[in-house]
């Protein structure tokens, strides 16, 4: 019998869809490099540097597609890391915009992992 590797239920799909939307949202912040007046090489470099968080989110999503516990742990650690590195440097709204989705994704992935391990009969 083949093991089911697709996400099951609304929680599993919600975690993945919200993760994809969050990656798209974070990548919007990279657009400001085009208004800086850099030459082509510096613009490409700055764009790459600004997209590193997006690449990290996409990598976590890829790795956690089959292993939800990994997504839960990674998004939790990413949220804690963001909170500690930005503490006292940004307003509370900055935490709300970035940290709340990260912690929400962590919770959703942990719930999806629990549901996969304990299927209801």
Protein Blocks (a to p, Z undefined) as FASTA:
>chain_A
ZZdfbdedjklmmmmmmmmmmmmmmmmmmmmmmmnopafklmmmmmmmmmmmmmmmmmmm
mmmmmmmmlmmmmmmmmmmmmmmmmgokacfklmmmmmmmmmmmmmmmmmmmmmmmmccZ
Z
